[in-house]
Structures are given as C-alpha cells and as structure tokens.
Amino acid sequence: MKRESVCVAGAGIVGICSAIKLQDRGFSVTLVDRQEPGSATSYGNAGVLANGSIAPEAAPEIWRRLFELLGNRSVDVHLHYRHLPHMLPYIARFLANTTQSRYSKNTESLNAILNRAVAAHRDLIRQCDADHLLKERGWLKIYRSESAYRNSDELTSLYEHHGIAYRRLSATELHELEPDLYPIYNGAIWVTGTASISDPAALSKSYADYFVGRGGIIETKTIHAITPSGDRWRVLSYQGHSEYDRVVIAMGAWSASILKPLGYRLPLIGERGYHRHYQPDNNASLNRPIHDVEGGFVIAPMKAGHRLTTGDEWAALDSPPTPVQLHKVEPLARHGFPLGSHCSDVWLGHRPATPDSIPVIGEVPGHRGLWLVTGHGHIGLTLGPISGQLLAAEMSGELSDIDMRPYSPARF
Ligand SMILES: Cc1cc2nc3c(=O)[nH]c(=O)nc-3n(C[C@H](O)[C@H](O)[C@H](O)COP(=O)(O)OP(=O)(O)OC[C@H]3O[C@@H](n4cnc5c(N)ncnc54)[C@H](O)[C@@H]3O)c2cc1C
C-alpha cells in the first residue's frame, strides 16, 4: 500500500520531533527548512526541559505590572514602541486571557502536556543514543529579596496542586548545591524533576540524524507559499515545487505569515530573546541552570560556556537586534555569579507565542490536510517530542487520552 506523504515545513525542534513521530506511524515524511535543522530558535534556548513551566504568561498579575511593562522599566520584558500599533489585536487577546478563570484553564492545559514532556524526551534521547546531552539535576529558581522569596508561595501552591516535585532551599542549602553563586540570595526553589540539555543544537542534530537514518528526507529550501492542489498540497519554494498528501506547518514564529495568503489569520508573534556565552572566572561553574527571578535572566551551564539568556522582547519579527535586555541583565548576573568574559557573539531568537500561551496542534480550520504544530513560546524545547506525538496521533485518526480541544487552532 502506498504510504501517505507528509511535508513538515520547518525543522526546528518541534518540526524534527513531529517528523519522527509521523514516521513512527508509517507516513512518508519530508522535512523542509531554509537552513540547517535546529539552527533557528531551537539552537539558542536555555536548554531547560521545564516540566514546571505551567504558569501561562497571560496571568492576572500582569495588570499589577502593566505600567512597569509599558514603561520598559522591567528587566524581563522590552517593548519596541513603534511596533505597538501592529501588536494591539494580539495584546487585546493576551489580556483577555488574564482573567483568573482563563488563567486556571490554561494552566491545566499546559500541565496536561508538560507532565509527559520530560519522559517523551528521555525516550527519544535513548532511541537516538544522545544520553550524554541530558542532565537530570533539576533547575533552580533563586530569589534575592526575602519578600520575593516569600511571594513565591503562589508558585509552590501551583506546583503542589499539579503534582510538580520541588524543594525549598535556604540560603545555606543553596550554597551547598551551587557553591559558586555569590551569597546574595535569600533562598531558592529547586524543581527537582526538571532536566536540561547541555547542547540544544546537538540534540536537534541527533534527532534529525535519527530521522534520516530511518529513511526520512531533509531538503534545504526556502518556502514562499503553501497552496491547495486538488485534495493535495503544494509547497512552493525558490528551489522548486513539490506536492504532498498533507503538510504540517512547524515554522515556529514564521508560521503565521505563510498562512495569511490562505485567508487564515493565526494570532502568533515572535517573542524575541537573546543569549551570550561566558567563560566564568577561576573555573567557577553551575551544576544546573538557574533562573534569577528578580534579575530576569537564566544562566545555563552548556558545552559552549555558561549561557546567559534574557526575557522577552516584543518587536517586529525581522527588525534588527536590539539587545537592551542583555545589557541590562549582564551586570545583575555578575552580581550573583562570577560570569567572566564573554566567549560568543550576541544571539537573537524568536519564541513562537500565542495569546493564551498554549501551543497550537491540529488541522487548520477550513483547510483539510493542512496541519499546524507551533506556538510553543518559552517551552518549545521541552514540548517538542510530546507535541509531535500528539500531532501524529491526531493525524492518524487515533483518539488521544488528552482532550486536544484546548490546543486546536479552531479555538481562535
Ligand atoms: C532566549 C531563549 C531561551 C529559551 N529557553 C528555553 C528553555 O530553556 N526551554 C524550552 O523548552 N524552551 C526555551 N525557549 C523556547 C524554545 O527555544 C522555542 O519554543 C523552540 O525553539 C521553538 O521551536 P520551533 O521548532 O517551533 O521553532 P524554530 O526553532 O524557530 O524553528 C522554525 C524553523 O522554521 C524554519 N523556517 C521559517 N520560515 C521558513 C521558510 N520560509 N522556509 C523554510 N523554513 C522556514 C526556520 O528556519 C526554523 O528552522 C527559549 C527561547 C529563547 C529565545
């Protein structure tokens, strides 16, 4: 019997994992990207498999912080004012998700997939012989002020409610775990079930090699349109056109623009984020990633050095980099850790974000055979394998034990 052909457009971590999971279900899969697999946003993240990141960005507390955020006074968000008018429809949807009831519902939906995410990576990592990239030491949310540490009760209640394993650490216990942090921190939350990846680019490469090793095809092409062709789909690129039975759009932050000519508007933005690598002084090191909650940064020990990553920049997708946040957080990071000198250039990535902070997994309404797997925001590395698995199951007509409605593009 002829196998159904699928083109997965976009070979970030989400596209690669989706391609593997579709292969598992017998589809004949071609993965298309304009660059090396895993070399866009999936290259430069903090490498955290963040099972505990169940709190949506659209949270009721945003209202308390609104003036700070709009005034660009926070370290974790930076806004390009000239882009604001274009973002207003998205911001309106985002704010509509900050009611307590929507926040709780969205938290449930995130937890339903996050609680399977680390196990899904573990399985795939084992299949690909990439165990050396996986570190199982949890990660730390660290607090400078006593008041912020006390206010973290809200977070730990959420963890308890959703069964996320954690331990509270005093300043002394934190020092025992991470002796090279300066003693400026009042306490920490150790999310023990979180894992991390020491080289996200190498992980994407291992997964992509595994896909090819099982007969998958990877093509380097810049896609400029996806159009219906009878009951099939045509993928048009500057390097030629091909037809497939189905197409999956996994183009991360670039997924919305390819859909526009089809008359479908996906509310998706690229929340930009920066990183830089450092070689710490006197061979200092961290044993696991840390998130300095008040400092608004993450430092992750990686093969390439200690990677300092920033929060969100709300700006036009393709406007030139403005690493304001990196410049703001670097001195804060130096205050907490002997960061040393930088050993890489500044890198810019684009988190594909939705207004409810929930990924989009499912068939595009009104376009039979055209599927979406995108919108993974801050947790796309974490969710790659589980999202791919859910997508492939749905495309095969399997009933999932997870209610897929909250992830469907039909919700917009
Ligand atoms: C600073 C930072 C830190 C982060 N830290 C973490 C973390 O610790 N843990 C976590 O889980 N997540 C983290 N994330 C988020 C995570 O990196 C993203 O959610 C994830 O990489 C998105 O993967 P993706 O495959 O959807 O997109 P991408 O990796 O961006 O892949 C999309 C692909 O589509 C391709 N493409 C686009 N347009 C076209 C076209 N026209 N033709 C052909 N190909 C095209 C691109 O080349 C690209 O390869 C972080 C993100 C940032 C920016």
The ligand as an ORCA input file, in Angstrom:
! r2SCAN-3c Opt
* xyz 0 1
  C      16.419     33.043     24.843
  C      15.511     31.838     24.764
  C      15.550     30.884     25.763
  C      14.701     29.764     25.714
  N      14.813     28.792     26.680
  C      14.027     27.679     26.604
  C      14.191     26.629     27.531
  O      15.060     26.660     28.403
  N      13.351     25.557     27.438
  C      12.392     25.466     26.474
  O      11.647     24.486     26.460
  N      12.264     26.426     25.541
  C      13.045     27.531     25.574
  N      12.917     28.524     24.646
  C      11.873     28.396     23.625
  C      12.239     27.423     22.509
  O      13.557     27.644     22.071
  C      11.264     27.574     21.351
  O       9.935     27.456     21.823
  C      11.504     26.486     20.310
  O      12.837     26.501     19.880
  C      10.567     26.668     19.132
  O      10.858     25.632     18.249
  P      10.221     25.604     16.814
  O      10.690     24.365     16.163
  O       8.757     25.855     16.901
  O      10.828     26.922     16.106
  P      12.271     27.198     15.456
  O      13.351     26.504     16.172
  O      12.390     28.670     15.293
  O      12.143     26.504     14.057
  C      11.370     27.036     12.999
  C      12.047     26.643     11.698
  O      11.268     27.109     10.598
  C      12.176     27.489      9.581
  N      11.527     28.387      8.629
  C      10.918     29.563      8.916
  N      10.471     30.128      7.790
  C      10.815     29.290      6.768
  C      10.648     29.335      5.346
  N      10.021     30.354      4.728
  N      11.104     28.302      4.618
  C      11.746     27.248      5.203
  N      11.943     27.173      6.538
  C      11.486     28.180      7.292
  C      13.306     28.167     10.336
  O      14.497     28.196      9.565
  C      13.420     27.295     11.572
  O      14.420     26.304     11.462
  C      13.766     29.647     24.643
  C      13.745     30.598     23.638
  C      14.608     31.692     23.677
  C      14.581     32.701     22.574
*
